[in-house]
Amino acid sequence: MAKKRRYKSRRTLSRIPTLRSLITPLVLLSILWAAHTLNGCDNPQDQPIAQEGEYGNLMAVVTNPSVPSQFKSYTGMDLSFNSRCHIPNWVSWELTADETTGDVDRTNKFYNDPEIEGCPDSWDYSNSGYDRGHMAPAGDMKWDSKAMEETFFLSNICPQVKSLNTGSWKNLEEKCRLWAQIDRRIYIVCGPVIDDKPLELIGESKVWVPKRFFKVIIAPYSTPARGIGFIMPNGKVVGGMQACAVTIDEVERVTGHDFFASLPDDLENELESQCNFHQWSTMRK
């Protein structure tokens, strides 16, 4: 949800000299014709609502101030890591249509990130009964070998029940790649819902096993711009991903994080109040 911001007043032109004293009518007509030609659009609805990159850093997240947070920017993702729970608070990334068509092979080798305080080791998950669940999926980083490898840092991993990791969570990841192909680029943030108690703690590091996970997605440069959120239980998802669809506002309420704050307030409020899974699910390339 947009926070109240202060804006500097814009300078306006109070007076324009008459054109007649400066240029001839013929030159004026030439300028108007050139402007129409460069615009290339006869109707306002034919013009793009916003240029890509116009909205600043949409991967940025204002982290809930009540949780420990270490920030790190990787090749293809940013994240906030919780050294008390030994899992990320959130992971964010941009996904473009071109990035979904990469051919880098998946490595399947998990790593401790020595630059992250409290990052667990792979053996913390051994014989735990939980999958090493990616937040930013390896499948979104096939465009670069280093970006792919970094998704296997355990700073990007949470303990997930297999039925979630290989079921609705995976299905939503695949949907996101389809949506990126349709909309040219989307922005995604996901992570665990860290509340009062975990399902349990695993491994020597006592890694927190979350009860729920969230994912928020926006397509700010599509027409119309769209946003949606999801909250899934760490287990079998009854009814599939559509049963878990919520507004981004609801995810912010549950997590205490603030997403997509660089959007203009009116657009942020509009996208974060939407929960139209049918609109997303019926999009076609």
C-alpha positions as CSV (number, residue, x, y, z in Angstrom):
1,M,0.0,0.0,0.0
2,A,1.4,3.4,-0.9
3,K,2.8,5.5,1.8
4,K,2.1,9.3,1.8
5,R,5.0,11.1,0.1
6,R,6.0,14.7,-0.5
7,Y,6.4,15.9,-4.0
8,K,8.1,19.1,-5.2
9,S,5.9,21.4,-7.2
10,R,6.4,21.4,-10.9
11,R,7.4,24.5,-12.8
12,T,4.7,25.6,-15.2
13,L,4.9,28.0,-18.1
14,S,3.0,31.1,-17.3
15,R,3.4,32.9,-20.6
16,I,4.2,31.8,-24.2
17,P,5.1,34.4,-26.9
18,T,2.8,34.4,-29.9
19,L,4.0,32.1,-32.6
20,R,3.0,34.4,-35.3
21,S,5.9,36.8,-34.5
22,L,8.4,33.9,-34.6
23,I,7.6,31.5,-37.4
24,T,5.4,31.5,-40.5
25,P,2.2,29.4,-40.7
26,L,3.9,27.1,-43.2
27,V,6.7,26.2,-40.8
28,L,4.1,25.7,-38.0
29,L,2.2,23.2,-40.1
30,S,5.5,21.4,-40.8
31,I,6.2,21.1,-37.1
32,L,2.8,19.7,-36.3
33,W,3.0,17.2,-39.1
34,A,6.4,16.0,-38.0
35,A,5.2,15.6,-34.4
36,H,2.2,13.5,-35.6
37,T,4.6,11.3,-37.7
38,L,7.0,10.8,-34.8
39,N,4.2,9.9,-32.4
40,G,3.0,7.2,-34.7
41,C,-0.3,6.9,-32.8
42,D,-3.7,8.3,-33.9
43,N,-5.4,7.4,-30.6
44,P,-4.3,7.9,-27.0
45,Q,-5.1,4.2,-26.2
46,D,-2.5,3.2,-28.8
47,Q,0.2,4.8,-26.9
48,P,2.1,2.9,-24.2
49,I,1.1,3.8,-20.7
50,A,4.7,3.8,-19.4
51,Q,8.1,3.1,-20.7
52,E,10.0,0.2,-19.3
53,G,12.2,1.3,-16.4
54,E,10.2,4.4,-15.8
55,Y,9.1,3.3,-12.3
56,G,12.5,3.0,-10.7
57,N,13.8,0.0,-8.8
58,L,10.8,-2.3,-8.5
59,M,12.9,-5.0,-7.0
60,A,13.3,-2.9,-3.8
61,V,11.4,-4.0,-0.7
62,V,11.0,-2.1,2.6
63,T,11.5,-5.0,5.0
64,N,9.5,-5.4,8.1
65,P,11.6,-3.5,10.8
66,S,10.8,-6.1,13.4
67,V,12.8,-8.9,11.7
68,P,16.6,-9.2,11.4
69,S,17.7,-8.3,7.8
70,Q,20.9,-8.6,5.8
71,F,20.6,-7.3,2.3
72,K,22.5,-8.8,-0.7
73,S,22.3,-8.2,-4.4
74,Y,23.2,-11.1,-6.6
75,T,23.5,-11.3,-10.4
76,G,19.8,-12.0,-11.0
77,M,18.1,-11.4,-7.6
78,D,18.1,-9.3,-4.5
79,L,17.3,-10.7,-1.0
80,S,16.9,-9.9,2.7
81,F,18.2,-12.7,4.9
82,N,17.0,-13.4,8.4
83,S,20.0,-14.6,10.5
84,R,17.7,-15.6,13.4
85,C,15.6,-17.9,11.3
86,H,18.3,-18.9,8.8
87,I,16.1,-18.3,5.8
88,P,15.4,-15.3,3.6
89,N,12.8,-12.7,4.6
90,W,12.1,-12.1,0.9
91,V,13.8,-12.5,-2.5
92,S,13.0,-10.2,-5.5
93,W,13.8,-10.3,-9.2
94,E,12.8,-9.0,-12.6
95,L,11.8,-11.6,-15.2
96,T,11.8,-10.6,-18.9
97,A,10.5,-12.5,-21.9
98,D,14.0,-13.0,-23.2
99,E,15.2,-14.4,-19.9
100,T,12.7,-17.2,-20.1
101,T,14.3,-18.7,-23.2
102,G,17.9,-19.2,-21.9
103,D,19.6,-22.6,-22.2
104,V,21.9,-22.7,-19.1
105,D,21.6,-26.1,-17.5
106,R,20.5,-26.5,-13.9
107,T,23.3,-27.5,-11.5
108,N,21.4,-29.0,-8.4
109,K,24.4,-28.3,-6.1
110,F,23.5,-26.2,-3.0
111,Y,26.0,-23.9,-1.4
112,N,26.5,-22.0,1.9
113,D,27.0,-18.3,1.2
114,P,30.0,-17.3,3.4
115,E,29.1,-13.6,3.1
116,I,25.7,-14.1,4.8
117,E,25.7,-14.4,8.6
118,G,23.6,-17.3,9.7
119,C,23.4,-18.9,6.3
120,P,22.8,-22.6,6.9
121,D,24.7,-25.5,5.3
122,S,23.3,-28.1,2.9
123,W,23.5,-30.8,5.6
124,D,21.0,-28.9,7.8
125,Y,18.4,-30.1,5.4
126,S,19.6,-33.7,5.2
127,N,17.1,-36.3,6.4
128,S,14.9,-33.5,7.6
129,G,11.9,-34.6,5.5
130,Y,11.8,-31.2,3.7
131,D,12.9,-30.1,0.3
132,R,15.4,-27.3,-0.3
133,G,12.8,-25.0,-1.8
134,H,14.0,-22.2,-4.1
135,M,12.5,-18.7,-3.6
136,A,13.9,-17.3,-6.8
137,P,13.7,-20.4,-9.0
138,A,16.6,-21.7,-11.0
139,G,14.3,-21.9,-14.0
140,D,14.1,-18.1,-14.1
141,M,17.8,-17.7,-14.4
142,K,18.6,-19.9,-17.4
143,W,19.9,-16.7,-19.1
144,D,23.1,-16.6,-17.2
145,S,25.3,-19.4,-15.6
146,K,26.3,-17.3,-12.6
147,A,22.7,-16.2,-11.9
148,M,21.6,-19.8,-12.1
149,E,24.4,-21.0,-9.7
150,E,23.5,-18.3,-7.2
151,T,20.0,-19.5,-6.9
152,F,21.5,-22.5,-5.2
153,F,22.9,-20.4,-2.3
154,L,21.1,-21.5,0.8
155,S,20.3,-17.8,1.4
156,N,17.7,-18.3,-1.3
157,I,16.3,-21.5,0.1
158,C,13.5,-22.4,2.6
159,P,12.4,-25.8,3.9
160,Q,9.3,-26.8,1.9
161,V,7.1,-29.8,2.1
162,K,7.5,-31.8,-1.1
163,S,3.9,-31.6,-2.1
164,L,4.2,-27.8,-2.2
165,N,7.6,-27.6,-3.8
166,T,6.7,-30.0,-6.6
167,G,3.0,-29.0,-6.8
168,S,1.4,-25.5,-6.6
169,W,4.6,-23.7,-5.9
170,K,6.2,-25.1,-9.0
171,N,3.1,-24.5,-11.0
172,L,3.1,-20.9,-10.0
173,E,6.7,-20.5,-11.1
174,E,5.9,-21.9,-14.5
175,K,2.9,-19.5,-14.8
176,C,5.2,-16.6,-14.0
177,R,7.5,-17.5,-16.9
178,L,4.4,-17.6,-19.2
179,W,3.2,-14.2,-17.9
180,A,6.7,-12.7,-18.5
181,Q,6.6,-13.9,-22.1
182,I,3.1,-12.2,-22.5
183,D,3.9,-9.0,-20.7
184,R,7.6,-8.5,-21.7
185,R,8.7,-8.1,-18.1
186,I,7.2,-8.8,-14.7
187,Y,8.5,-8.2,-11.1
188,I,8.3,-10.9,-8.5
189,V,8.9,-11.0,-4.7
190,C,8.4,-14.1,-2.6
191,G,9.4,-15.6,0.7
192,P,8.2,-17.2,3.9
193,V,5.6,-15.8,6.2
194,I,7.6,-15.5,9.4
195,D,5.1,-15.4,12.3
196,D,5.2,-16.4,16.0
197,K,6.1,-20.1,15.6
198,P,7.6,-22.3,12.9
199,L,6.3,-25.7,12.1
200,E,9.6,-26.9,13.5
201,L,13.4,-26.2,13.5
202,I,15.7,-28.5,11.5
203,G,19.4,-29.2,11.4
204,E,22.3,-28.1,13.5
205,S,21.6,-24.5,12.5
206,K,18.0,-24.8,13.7
207,V,16.5,-23.6,10.4
208,W,13.0,-22.2,10.7
209,V,10.3,-24.2,8.8
210,P,7.6,-21.7,7.8
211,K,3.9,-22.5,8.0
212,R,3.2,-20.4,4.9
213,F,4.8,-18.8,1.9
214,F,3.9,-15.7,-0.2
215,K,4.5,-14.5,-3.7
216,V,3.6,-11.1,-5.2
217,I,3.7,-10.3,-8.9
218,I,3.2,-7.1,-10.9
219,A,3.1,-6.5,-14.7
220,P,3.4,-2.6,-14.5
221,Y,4.1,-2.1,-18.2
222,S,1.3,-4.2,-19.6
223,T,-2.0,-2.8,-20.8
224,P,-3.7,-2.8,-18.4
225,A,-1.2,-3.0,-15.7
226,R,-1.9,-5.8,-13.3
227,G,-0.9,-7.1,-9.8
228,I,-1.7,-10.2,-7.7
229,G,-0.5,-12.0,-4.6
230,F,-0.5,-15.5,-3.3
231,I,-0.3,-17.0,0.2
232,M,0.3,-20.8,0.2
233,P,0.4,-23.3,3.1
234,N,3.6,-25.3,3.5
235,G,2.0,-28.5,2.5
236,K,-0.6,-29.8,0.1
237,V,-2.6,-26.9,-1.5
238,V,-6.3,-27.7,-1.7
239,G,-7.8,-26.1,-4.8
240,G,-4.6,-25.2,-6.5
241,M,-2.9,-21.8,-6.8
242,Q,-6.1,-20.0,-7.6
243,A,-7.4,-20.9,-4.1
244,C,-4.4,-19.0,-2.7
245,A,-4.8,-15.8,-4.6
246,V,-5.0,-12.6,-2.5
247,T,-4.3,-8.9,-2.9
248,I,-0.7,-7.6,-2.5
249,D,-2.2,-5.4,0.2
250,E,-3.1,-8.6,2.1
251,V,0.4,-10.0,1.7
252,E,1.8,-6.7,3.1
253,R,-0.5,-6.9,6.0
254,V,0.6,-10.5,6.8
255,T,4.3,-10.0,6.3
256,G,4.9,-6.4,7.4
257,H,6.9,-5.8,4.2
258,D,6.2,-2.9,1.7
259,F,6.5,-3.9,-1.9
260,F,6.8,-1.8,-5.1
261,A,7.1,1.5,-3.2
262,S,8.7,3.2,-6.2
263,L,5.5,3.1,-8.2
264,P,3.4,6.2,-8.4
265,D,1.0,6.2,-5.4
266,D,-2.2,5.9,-7.6
267,L,-0.8,3.0,-9.6
268,E,0.6,1.3,-6.5
269,N,-2.7,1.4,-4.8
270,E,-4.5,0.1,-7.9
271,L,-2.2,-2.8,-8.5
272,E,-1.9,-3.8,-4.8
273,S,-5.7,-3.9,-4.4
274,Q,-6.3,-6.3,-7.3
275,C,-7.0,-10.0,-7.0
276,N,-8.2,-11.1,-10.4
277,F,-6.7,-14.6,-10.9
278,H,-9.0,-15.2,-13.9
279,Q,-7.5,-12.2,-15.7
280,W,-4.0,-13.5,-15.2
281,S,-4.9,-17.2,-16.0
282,T,-6.6,-16.4,-19.3
283,M,-3.7,-14.4,-20.7
284,R,-2.4,-15.9,-23.9
285,K,0.8,-15.3,-25.9
